């Protein structure tokens, strides 16, 4: 299993909502076909070719559970 597959599995696991780093979340989004659209500061915007978008703030290393839930909804 590759690093990207492990990151995607961790993001999709409901038991791991609190321990997902920014790098793991962005790796999972990129693995699912999302492309970094905007963001040179503390917020990164990822866009999928079919129109789905998400903005993820980067404040510290871990992402808040609300954003992980949004990512899960986008990927299902």
Buried (B, 14 or more C-beta within 10 A) or exposed (E): EEEBEBBBEBBBEEEEBEEBBBEBBBBBBBBBEBEEEEBEEEEBBBBBEEEBEBEBBBEEEBBBEEBBEBBBEBBE
